[in-house]
Amino acid sequence: MHASGHRVRVATFYASGAFEADLRQAGVPVLDLKKSGRWDVLTFFWRLVRLLRKEKPVIVHGYLPMSNLLALLAKPFAGWPKVVWGIRSSGSDPRHYGWMGRLEAWLQARLSRWADLIICNSQRGRQYALSQGFPLARTVCVPNGVNCEQFFPDPAAGLRTREAWGISQDVYLIGIVGRFVPLKNHAGLLRAAAPLLLTQPCAVVCIGSGSSQAVQEMRALAVELGIADKVFFPGAHLEMCAAYNALDLFVSASLTEGAPNVLGEAMACNLPVICTDVGDAAWLAADYGQVVSPGDVPALERAILHAYACRKIPRASPRERVLSAFSVMALAANTETLLRNVCTASETKTP
């Protein structure tokens, strides 16, 4: 949107997020709302209102329940901008997020009819939103896009990353990418991969950030399973293309998702993939990867064993699937069209 000449600002709850440097490098101003913690609500909301009054946006686009709700509640205090919601899941159980998650989900469903537009990033996400009472006419789907110029096969970069991680190039490396939260199901992957790791020159790398407690729990599980020396936790990785290229197999074990970006990114790097049947993951993987039911550890174990057994057999190119179905250009064009329509809808209404 910025590159197309639109005036874009990104307001963040907290500073120094993973993509802040990329945004600034691209020339997109990043505005820190300086949220001090979970319970900083009223003063944080007032800072948001003041920012909107200063910037005078035509559209305020939220992402995830809390951002969506705050954008809507701030609307009458900020000159009545159009409010667009971003729905990034396909029916995650609010119980995983405690009472606050349940409250956010309940409020979002009840207030959804007041949003000017609701963009889901998966067809399943849209279906779930509609089942919760979201307005049919204003709830649409725009699939995520993968930048295939940023994510591509690069074996040399993969080898350098393995060296940095201390993993031999002879090891069959299975990777998962995501925050250390229960819904990403790192534990399920470790349990499913353990039989292979115990008998073959294989390893698992868990790429992503998380609390020290969450990471320690996964380390403890690896010890319990007897695979501690074959599980690596390098943390968040800035050069994700190189990280994907360090892998031999990518696994998305999530219990719920909308349209998992990491799956498309891994496929753009031409990796064989295994994913759970959540959100639009199965639609993206199509015939280019294996799909198992979410939470089914034995099925995930069988899929991993099959991928290892077939590792030297020629296969169709996952990258070609991404190029045909997950274009970032289509994402940008579809989003821009929808936002333009939101702006012009009120202008064309009969008084």
C-alpha positions, -999 to +999 in steps of 0.1 A: +000+000+000+028+024+008+047+015-024+014+022-043+014+058-031-010+055-002-003+073+031+002+044+056+010+045+093+015+014+115+006+018+152+020-008+175+010-017+211+047-023+220+080-012+204+107-032+188+085-058+171+099-084+147+089-064+116+095-029+128+129-026+111+115-038+078+087-013+079+110+016+087+134+005+060+106+006+035+097+041+046+066+033+066+063+053+098+059+031+129+041+048+158+046+033+192+015+035+215+037+026+245+015+000+261+030-007+295+014-041+300-018-061+298-037-040+322-027-007+307-062-002+291-077+032+297-046+054+293-035+032+263-070+038+247-066+075+252-032+075+235-048+057+206-076+083+203-050+111+204-030+095+177-060+090+154-070+126+160-036+137+150-031+115+119-068+118+107-068+084+089-096+076+064-094+039+074-083+023+107-074-014+100-071-036+131-056-070+134-066-096+160-095-092+184-082-066+208-069-043+180-102-047+162-123-038+192-101-008+201-103+005+166-141+003+166-145+019+201-122+048+191-142+056+160-166+081+175-138+099+193-115+102+162-137+117+135-156+086+124-130+069+102-139+037+084-130+007+105-117-025+089-111-057+110-085-083+102-095-119+112-064-141+113-078-174+127-103-200+117-120-208+150-093-210+177-107-220+211-108-189+232-102-210+263-066-212+252-063-175+260-081-175+294-111-154+304-097-124+285-096-144+253-132-155+258-143-119+265-126-106+234-141-133+212-176-126+226-173-089+222-159-092+187-188-113+176-214-090+192-199-058+178-190-071+143-220-056+126-206-021+134-173-027+114-173-013+079-154-043+065-141-076+079-112-093+060-105-129+068-073-145+056-088-179+050-120-193+037-124-214+069-119-183+089-147-165+071-170-195+075-163-196+112-168-158+115-202-161+098-212-189+121-205-165+150-229-139+136-205-117+116-224-098+088-224-118+056-222-088+032-192-072+049-172-103+057-148-113+029-117-135+024-084-123+010-058-151+012-024-143+026+004-137+001+040-149+000+068-128-015+085-153-037+113-128-044+121-129-007+116-166-001+133-189-026+156-220-028+191-210-015+211-241-005+242-221+003+224-199+028+209-230+043+243-245+049+256-213+065+227-213+089+232-249+098+268-241+107+257-213+129+233-236+146+260-263+150+241-289+129+259-311+104+248-310+068+244-348+070+216-346+095+180-348+082+166-316+098+129-311+106+118-276+114+088-258+129+085-220+129+063-201+153+058-186+187+061-209+217+023-210+225+002-241+230-017-236+197+015-240+176+018-275+192+056-278+195+050-306+220+030-326+194+058-323+169+085-334+194+064-364+204+057-374+168+094-369+157+109-387+187+108-423+173+127-411+141+152-391+161+160-420+183+169-443+154+181-421+126+206-392+120+178-366+123+171-335+144+144-310+151+149-272+151+122-250+168+125-215+153+107-187+170+104-166+201+086-173+234+088-169+271+116-185+289+091-207+307+076-219+275+109-227+259+121-245+291+089-267+290+099-278+255+134-285+266+121-306+295+099-325+272+129-332+249+148-346+279+118-367+289+116-381+253+153-388+253+160-365+223+174-335+241+207-336+221+187-336+188+164-307+194+176-271+189+161-238+200+179-210+181+151-184+189+138-159+164+157-157+132+160-126+111+170-143+079+140-165+075+148-175+039+181-189+050+164-206+080+139-224+057+167-235+034+185-251+063+157-276+066+149-309+049+113-310+061+089-283+073+061-292+097+032-270+107+016-288+137-008-261+147-040-269+164-056-239+147-047-214+121-061-190+095-039-192+065-004-200+079+022-177+063+050-200+074+037-229+054+036-207+022+071-194+029+085-229+034+069-241+002+082-210-017+117-223-006+107-256-022+106-276+010+085-307+014+059-300+040+035-316+065+006-296+079-024-300+100-059-296+085-065-262+100-076-230+082-067-231+046-035-251+052-047-282+033-059-260+004-024-245+001-005-277+005-028-295-020-009-324-035+024-309-026+025-320+010+010-343+036-020-332+057-030-347+091-057-340+116-048-314+142-037-329+175-033-364+160+003-373+171+003-408+157-008-395+123+019-368+124+045-395+134+035-416+103+037-386+080+072-377+093+084-413+089+070-413+053+087-380+044+120-394+057+116-427+038+108-408+006+134-381+010+154-391-021+124-396-044+118-368-070+087-348-062+066-320-076+078-284-068+059-269-038+072-235-050+051-237-082+020-242-060+027-210-041+034-190-073+000-201-087-021-198-055-006-175-029+006-145-049+016-114-028+006-092-058-030-106-056-030-100-019-021-064-024-044-057-053-074-074-037-069-055-004-065-022-021-097-027-041-117-036-010-104-006+010-112+017-019-147+003-020-151+010+017-141+046+012-165+052-017-195+032-004-208+060+018-203+085-010-225+066-034-254+060-009-286+079-015-292+105+011 
